[in-house]
Amino acid sequence: MSESPYWNPKTETMPRKDLRALQLAKLRRVAEWAERSLHYREKFAAADFSAERLETWEDLRRIPFLTREEWMAGQAARPPYGTLPVRDHESAIRLHTTSGTSGKEPLRALDSRKDWAWAAEMWCYGAWAMGVRPRDVAYMAFGYGSFIGFWGLHYGLEKLGALVVPGGAQPTERRVKQIVDFGATVVASTPTYALRLAQEAAGQGIDLPGSSVRTLILSGEPAGSIPETKALIEQQWGAKAYDTAGMTEISTIFMFECAHRPGGAHIIEDHVIEEVIDPETGEPVGYGEMGERVVTSFGRSTTPLLRYRTADMVVKVPASRCGCGRTFDIYQGGVLGRADDMRLVRGTNVYPRAIESIVRSHPEIDEFQILLTREDIRDEIHLLCELHDQQRAAADWQRLAETLHKELADAHEGLNFRVELAEPGGLPRFELKAKRMVDDRPGHQGRGKA
């Protein structure tokens, strides 16, 4: 008997009509439960909405949006956990926070034992789709802390039956050695840190492509779905890299790239409702149109999440784009970036993802940073590059700088990038979410800083 490619065949291949009916039934239960929350009681009353009025799929839009600003206001009004939880902290077993890399105060989210069992189940969908099995040894290359990071994957892999090695708080050189010594077949990290681990391995003379690692599970940054970055990671590791995305607000993963790798990631639609809206009007957009992700979570009970505006920019396409047989729709290209990552430079929209896709097509670049400054009344944009082999590559720097200058200008309406060579080791390295855009313009200080 052949092994199933699905963790949960019943729901992963469920006809769309049945899947929508399942989502509506779960939505009613979640909305009823959320009425125990002070936040939702007040919001529902103001919108003249109640869970019992959820009769059709279109009624979803009667539920008011939840924003990050409202979540933070609730925390300020009723510290430390805010107005969203339906129960006090005595019913919870875990507190997690957002990373705080955006410079904003972290959100706090409480979870119960049931919530964490659900988080593990969702990660099993993704890990199994990537080919992870009980025989695997999985190395978790991140520092365990209050940021949710790969906590959910850790428990998902344990549930799946794999041997999990927690990387914990230790130097990169030690982690690389453990990956090899323990015979890890799966490594989980951010895309940026996967490149950092590969750099460290090369410095130690370790042949990563010759190691046991065959699967890389990437999360935490849009870079995991940038083809140039993924290709560079796969070349340096000699392994297949898979994109995933999660968030503290949901408590876990919401999409995963399957073994067919259709140029995007499947949404776990029996556990979440993912809408895509016009960020200006709040109206839904169709397949193939870029918009903002809005998520409703079915599994988080202590801190319910209904129609949360994420600021993530995505393009949804039908499940039929993939030949794996799943009926879950796909986010084409994964998470394309965040609305609040965009910067306006002399009338041109600049996104870190677009710059990274160009930079990572040049493998001689080890690390980079985008610096925005103001000189007199004029905004300037600098690209600082650190090279793998600074001495050997320095002779070719002028050619590389000219190539980058042209490629960046072509992709940004002729915007003039000042391409500069950074000192060896002069740019920051990241273990979790990388923040490579530093905005030093007056009135922007602190935005996007690492």
C-alpha positions as CSV (number, residue, x, y, z in Angstrom):
1,M,0.0,0.0,0.0
2,S,1.5,3.3,-1.1
3,E,2.0,6.1,1.4
4,S,-0.5,9.0,1.2
5,P,1.0,12.4,0.2
6,Y,-1.6,14.1,2.5
7,W,-1.5,14.4,6.3
8,N,-5.4,14.7,6.3
9,P,-6.6,13.4,3.0
10,K,-10.3,13.9,3.9
11,T,-10.0,17.7,4.1
12,E,-7.0,18.4,1.9
13,T,-8.9,16.9,-1.1
14,M,-12.4,17.9,-0.1
15,P,-14.5,19.3,-2.9
16,R,-14.6,23.1,-2.8
17,K,-18.4,23.2,-2.2
18,D,-18.0,20.9,0.9
19,L,-15.0,22.9,2.1
20,R,-17.0,26.1,2.0
21,A,-19.8,24.5,4.0
22,L,-17.3,23.3,6.5
23,Q,-15.8,26.7,6.8
24,L,-19.2,28.3,7.4
25,A,-20.1,25.8,10.1
26,K,-16.8,26.5,11.9
27,L,-17.2,30.2,11.5
28,R,-20.5,30.1,13.3
29,R,-18.9,28.3,16.3
30,V,-16.0,30.7,16.4
31,A,-18.2,33.8,16.3
32,E,-20.4,32.4,19.1
33,W,-17.4,31.7,21.2
34,A,-15.9,35.1,20.5
35,E,-18.9,36.8,22.0
36,R,-17.4,36.0,25.4
37,S,-14.6,38.5,24.6
38,L,-15.1,42.1,25.7
39,H,-13.6,43.3,22.4
40,Y,-15.9,41.3,20.2
41,R,-19.0,42.0,22.3
42,E,-18.5,45.7,21.9
43,K,-17.5,45.4,18.2
44,F,-20.4,43.1,17.3
45,A,-22.9,45.4,19.1
46,A,-21.6,48.5,17.3
47,A,-21.9,46.6,13.9
48,D,-25.4,45.3,14.8
49,F,-24.0,41.8,14.3
50,S,-24.5,38.5,16.2
51,A,-23.3,35.0,15.5
52,E,-26.8,33.7,15.1
53,R,-27.1,35.9,12.0
54,L,-24.4,34.0,10.1
55,E,-26.5,32.0,7.6
56,T,-24.6,32.3,4.3
57,W,-21.1,32.8,3.1
58,E,-21.8,36.4,2.3
59,D,-22.6,37.1,6.0
60,L,-18.9,36.8,6.7
61,R,-18.5,40.4,5.5
62,R,-20.9,41.6,8.3
63,I,-18.2,40.7,10.9
64,P,-16.2,43.9,11.6
65,F,-12.4,43.8,10.8
66,L,-9.9,43.5,13.6
67,T,-6.8,45.7,13.3
68,R,-3.4,45.7,15.0
69,E,-4.2,49.1,16.4
70,E,-7.3,47.8,18.1
71,W,-5.4,44.9,19.6
72,M,-2.8,47.3,21.0
73,A,-5.5,49.7,22.3
74,G,-7.0,46.7,24.2
75,Q,-3.7,45.9,25.7
76,A,-3.2,49.4,26.8
77,A,-6.7,49.6,28.3
78,R,-6.5,46.3,30.2
79,P,-2.9,45.3,30.6
80,P,-1.1,43.0,30.3
81,Y,-3.3,40.8,28.0
82,G,-5.9,43.2,26.7
83,T,-9.6,42.9,25.8
84,L,-9.4,40.1,23.2
85,P,-9.0,37.0,25.4
86,V,-12.2,35.2,26.3
87,R,-10.7,33.8,29.5
88,D,-8.0,35.0,32.0
89,H,-4.5,33.8,31.9
90,E,-5.2,31.0,34.4
91,S,-6.8,29.1,31.6
92,A,-3.8,29.5,29.3
93,I,-0.5,27.6,29.2
94,R,1.5,29.8,26.9
95,L,2.1,33.5,26.2
96,H,3.7,34.5,22.9
97,T,4.5,37.9,21.4
98,T,5.2,39.3,18.0
99,S,8.9,39.8,17.1
100,G,8.9,43.6,17.5
101,T,11.3,43.9,14.5
102,S,9.0,46.5,13.0
103,G,9.8,48.9,15.8
104,K,6.2,48.6,17.2
105,E,5.2,47.4,20.6
106,P,4.8,43.6,20.5
107,L,1.3,42.1,20.6
108,R,0.6,39.5,23.3
109,A,-1.4,36.4,22.7
110,L,-2.5,33.7,25.2
111,D,-3.0,30.1,24.2
112,S,-4.5,27.1,25.9
113,R,-3.4,23.5,25.7
114,K,-6.1,22.9,23.1
115,D,-4.9,25.9,21.0
116,W,-1.4,24.4,20.9
117,A,-2.6,20.9,19.9
118,W,-4.3,22.7,17.0
119,A,-1.1,24.6,16.1
120,A,0.8,21.3,16.0
121,E,-1.8,19.7,13.7
122,M,-1.6,22.6,11.2
123,W,2.2,22.3,11.0
124,C,1.8,18.6,10.3
125,Y,-0.1,19.4,7.1
126,G,2.9,21.4,5.8
127,A,5.7,19.2,7.0
128,W,4.1,16.0,5.6
129,A,3.5,17.8,2.3
130,M,7.2,18.5,2.1
131,G,8.1,14.8,2.6
132,V,9.0,14.9,6.3
133,R,8.4,11.6,7.9
134,P,8.9,9.9,11.3
135,R,12.3,8.7,10.3
136,D,13.6,12.2,9.9
137,V,15.9,14.2,12.2
138,A,14.8,17.8,12.3
139,Y,17.0,20.6,13.5
140,M,15.3,23.8,14.7
141,A,17.8,26.7,14.0
142,F,16.3,29.5,16.0
143,G,16.4,30.8,19.6
144,Y,13.5,29.8,21.6
145,G,11.9,32.8,23.3
146,S,8.6,34.6,23.6
147,F,8.5,35.3,19.8
148,I,6.5,32.5,18.3
149,G,9.0,31.6,15.6
150,F,9.2,27.9,15.0
151,W,7.5,26.8,18.2
152,G,4.5,25.4,16.4
153,L,6.7,23.5,13.9
154,H,8.6,22.0,16.9
155,Y,5.4,20.5,18.3
156,G,4.1,19.5,14.8
157,L,7.2,17.5,14.1
158,E,7.0,15.8,17.5
159,K,3.4,14.9,16.7
160,L,4.4,13.6,13.2
161,G,7.0,11.4,14.9
162,A,10.3,13.0,13.8
163,L,13.2,13.4,16.1
164,V,13.5,17.1,16.9
165,V,16.7,18.8,17.9
166,P,16.2,22.3,19.4
167,G,18.9,24.7,18.3
168,G,18.4,27.0,21.2
169,A,20.5,30.0,22.1
170,Q,24.0,29.2,20.8
171,P,26.5,30.5,18.3
172,T,26.0,29.8,14.6
173,E,29.2,27.8,14.4
174,R,27.9,25.4,17.1
175,R,24.6,25.0,15.3
176,V,26.3,24.1,12.0
177,K,28.4,21.4,13.8
178,Q,25.3,20.0,15.5
179,I,23.4,19.8,12.2
180,V,26.2,17.6,10.8
181,D,26.9,15.6,14.0
182,F,23.3,14.7,14.6
183,G,22.7,13.7,11.0
184,A,19.9,16.2,10.5
185,T,17.8,15.6,7.4
186,V,15.5,18.6,7.9
187,V,16.5,22.1,9.0
188,A,14.1,24.9,9.9
189,S,15.1,28.5,9.8
190,T,14.4,31.9,8.3
191,P,15.7,32.3,4.7
192,T,18.3,34.8,5.8
193,Y,19.6,32.5,8.5
194,A,19.8,29.6,6.1
195,L,22.2,31.6,4.1
196,R,24.1,32.6,7.3
197,L,24.4,28.9,8.3
198,A,25.8,28.1,4.8
199,Q,28.3,30.9,5.1
200,E,29.5,29.5,8.4
201,A,29.7,26.0,7.1
202,A,31.8,27.1,4.2
203,G,34.1,28.9,6.7
204,Q,34.5,25.7,8.7
205,G,35.2,23.7,5.5
206,I,31.9,21.7,6.0
207,D,30.3,20.3,2.8
208,L,26.6,21.0,3.4
209,P,25.6,19.6,0.0
210,G,27.3,16.4,1.0
211,S,25.5,16.3,4.4
212,S,22.3,14.4,5.3
213,V,20.2,17.5,5.0
214,R,17.6,17.1,2.2
215,T,14.8,19.5,3.3
216,L,14.8,23.1,4.4
217,I,11.7,24.6,6.0
218,L,11.7,28.3,5.6
219,S,9.5,30.8,7.4
220,G,9.5,34.3,8.9
221,E,10.3,36.3,5.8
222,P,8.9,36.8,2.3
223,A,12.4,35.8,1.0
224,G,11.4,32.2,1.2
225,S,9.2,32.7,-1.9
226,I,11.7,34.8,-3.8
227,P,13.0,32.5,-6.6
228,E,16.5,34.0,-6.6
229,T,16.9,33.7,-2.8
230,K,15.4,30.1,-2.8
231,A,17.7,29.0,-5.6
232,L,20.8,30.4,-3.8
233,I,19.8,28.6,-0.6
234,E,19.2,25.3,-2.5
235,Q,22.6,25.7,-4.2
236,Q,24.5,26.3,-1.0
237,W,22.7,23.4,0.9
238,G,22.2,20.9,-1.9
239,A,18.7,20.4,-0.5
240,K,15.1,21.4,-1.4
241,A,13.7,24.5,0.3
242,Y,10.0,25.0,1.0
243,D,8.3,28.2,1.8
244,T,5.8,28.5,4.7
245,A,4.3,31.4,6.6
246,G,2.7,31.8,10.0
247,M,2.0,34.6,12.5
248,T,1.7,35.1,16.2
249,E,-1.8,36.4,15.8
250,I,-3.0,33.1,14.3
251,S,-0.6,31.2,16.7
252,T,0.8,29.1,13.9
253,I,1.2,28.4,10.1
254,F,-1.5,29.3,7.6
255,M,0.2,28.3,4.3
256,F,2.7,25.7,3.1
257,E,4.5,24.9,-0.2
258,C,3.9,21.3,-1.2
259,A,6.3,18.9,-3.0
260,H,4.9,20.0,-6.4
261,R,6.0,23.5,-5.6
262,P,3.5,25.3,-7.9
263,G,5.1,28.7,-7.5
264,G,3.1,29.4,-4.4
265,A,1.8,28.0,-1.1
266,H,-1.4,26.2,-0.2
267,I,-3.7,27.9,2.3
268,I,-4.8,25.5,5.1
269,E,-8.5,26.3,4.4
270,D,-10.1,23.8,6.8
271,H,-8.5,25.7,9.7
272,V,-8.6,29.3,8.5
273,I,-10.6,31.6,6.2
274,E,-8.3,33.8,4.1
275,E,-9.8,36.8,2.4
276,V,-8.0,39.1,0.0
277,I,-9.2,42.7,0.1
278,D,-8.4,46.1,-1.5
279,P,-6.5,47.7,1.4
280,E,-8.0,51.1,0.6
281,T,-11.7,50.2,0.2
282,G,-11.9,47.0,2.2
283,E,-13.8,45.3,-0.6
284,P,-12.8,41.8,-1.8
285,V,-10.6,41.3,-4.8
286,G,-10.7,38.4,-7.2
287,Y,-8.3,35.6,-8.1
288,G,-5.1,36.9,-9.6
289,E,-5.4,40.4,-8.0
290,M,-3.0,41.7,-5.4
291,G,-4.6,42.7,-2.1
292,E,-4.3,42.5,1.7
293,R,-4.7,39.3,3.6
294,V,-7.5,39.1,6.1
295,V,-7.6,36.0,8.3
296,T,-10.1,34.3,10.5
297,S,-8.7,31.5,12.7
298,F,-10.8,28.4,13.6
299,G,-8.4,26.9,16.2
300,R,-7.4,29.7,18.5
301,S,-9.9,29.8,21.4
302,T,-8.3,31.8,24.2
303,T,-7.6,34.8,21.9
304,P,-10.1,34.5,19.1
305,L,-9.2,36.0,15.7
306,L,-11.9,37.1,13.3
307,R,-11.2,39.0,10.1
308,Y,-7.8,40.3,11.2
309,R,-6.2,42.7,8.8
310,T,-2.6,41.5,8.5
311,A,-1.0,44.1,6.1
312,D,0.5,41.2,4.2
313,M,0.2,41.6,0.4
314,V,-0.8,38.5,-1.5
315,V,-2.3,37.2,-4.8
316,K,-4.7,34.2,-4.4
317,V,-5.1,31.7,-7.3
318,P,-7.2,28.5,-7.6
319,A,-6.0,25.2,-6.2
320,S,-6.1,23.8,-9.8
321,R,-2.8,25.6,-10.5
322,C,-1.1,22.7,-8.6
323,G,-1.1,19.1,-9.6
324,C,-0.9,17.7,-6.1
325,G,-4.6,17.1,-5.8
326,R,-5.2,19.4,-2.8
327,T,-8.3,21.6,-3.1
328,F,-6.8,24.4,-0.9
329,D,-6.3,27.6,-2.8
330,I,-2.8,29.0,-3.3
331,Y,-1.1,32.3,-2.5
332,Q,0.9,32.8,-5.7
333,G,4.5,33.7,-4.8
334,G,3.7,33.3,-1.1
335,V,3.5,36.5,0.9
336,L,4.7,39.2,-1.5
337,G,5.6,41.7,1.2
338,R,3.8,44.0,3.7
339,A,2.0,47.2,3.0
340,D,4.0,48.9,5.7
341,D,7.3,47.8,4.2
342,M,6.8,50.0,1.2
343,R,8.8,53.3,1.1
344,L,8.3,56.2,-1.2
345,V,11.5,57.6,-2.6
346,R,11.3,60.5,-5.0
347,G,7.8,59.4,-6.1
348,T,8.8,55.8,-6.6
349,N,7.4,52.9,-4.5
350,V,10.3,50.8,-3.1
351,Y,9.8,47.3,-1.7
352,P,12.6,45.3,0.0
353,R,11.4,42.1,-1.7
354,A,11.9,43.6,-5.2
355,I,15.4,44.7,-4.3
356,E,16.3,41.3,-2.7
357,S,15.2,39.4,-5.9
358,I,17.8,41.4,-7.8
359,V,20.6,41.2,-5.2
360,R,20.2,37.5,-4.7
361,S,20.7,36.9,-8.4
362,H,24.4,37.8,-7.8
363,P,25.8,35.0,-5.6
364,E,29.0,36.9,-4.9
365,I,27.0,39.2,-2.5
366,D,27.0,37.8,1.0
367,E,24.9,40.4,2.8
368,F,23.2,43.7,1.9
369,Q,21.4,46.7,3.4
370,I,19.1,49.4,2.0
371,L,19.7,52.8,3.5
372,L,17.4,55.8,2.9
373,T,18.7,59.2,3.7
374,R,17.9,62.8,3.0
375,E,20.5,65.2,1.6
376,D,19.3,68.8,1.7
377,I,15.7,68.4,0.3
378,R,16.4,65.3,-1.8
379,D,15.8,61.7,-0.7
380,E,18.6,59.2,-1.6
381,I,18.6,55.4,-1.6
382,H,21.8,53.5,-0.9
383,L,22.5,49.7,-1.5
384,L,25.3,48.6,0.8
385,C,26.8,45.2,-0.3
386,E,29.2,42.9,1.5
387,L,30.9,40.3,-0.6
388,H,31.7,36.7,0.1
389,D,35.4,37.0,-0.7
390,Q,36.1,40.7,-0.4
391,Q,39.7,40.6,-1.6
392,R,39.1,38.4,-4.6
393,A,35.8,40.1,-5.6
394,A,37.1,43.7,-5.1
395,A,38.7,43.7,-8.5
396,D,35.2,43.0,-10.1
397,W,33.4,45.4,-7.8
398,Q,33.0,48.2,-10.3
399,R,31.5,45.9,-12.9
400,L,29.1,44.4,-10.3
401,A,28.1,47.8,-9.0
402,E,27.3,49.1,-12.4
403,T,25.2,46.0,-13.2
404,L,23.3,46.3,-9.9
405,H,22.8,50.0,-10.5
406,K,21.2,49.4,-13.9
407,E,19.1,46.4,-12.8
408,L,17.7,48.3,-9.8
409,A,17.0,51.5,-11.9
410,D,15.2,49.4,-14.6
411,A,13.0,47.8,-11.9
412,H,12.2,51.1,-10.1
413,E,11.3,53.6,-12.9
414,G,14.8,54.9,-13.3
415,L,15.4,55.6,-9.6
416,N,19.1,56.2,-8.9
417,F,20.5,53.7,-6.4
418,R,23.9,54.5,-4.9
419,V,25.5,51.1,-4.8
420,E,28.3,51.0,-2.3
421,L,30.8,48.4,-1.0
422,A,30.5,47.7,2.8
423,E,33.4,46.7,5.0
424,P,33.8,43.0,5.7
425,G,31.5,42.0,8.6
426,G,30.1,45.6,8.7
427,L,26.5,44.7,8.0
428,P,24.2,43.1,10.6
429,R,23.3,39.4,10.5
430,F,19.9,38.0,11.4
431,E,18.7,34.8,13.0
432,L,15.0,35.6,12.9
433,K,13.2,38.2,10.7
434,A,15.7,40.2,8.7
435,K,15.2,44.0,8.5
436,R,17.5,45.2,5.8
437,M,15.8,48.6,5.1
438,V,17.0,51.4,7.4
439,D,15.1,54.7,6.9
440,D,17.2,57.6,8.3
441,R,15.2,60.4,6.7
442,P,13.8,63.1,9.1
443,G,10.4,62.0,10.3
444,H,11.1,58.3,9.5
445,Q,13.8,57.5,12.2
446,G,13.3,54.0,13.6
447,R,11.0,52.8,10.8
448,G,12.3,49.5,9.5
449,K,15.5,49.5,11.5
450,A,17.0,46.2,12.6
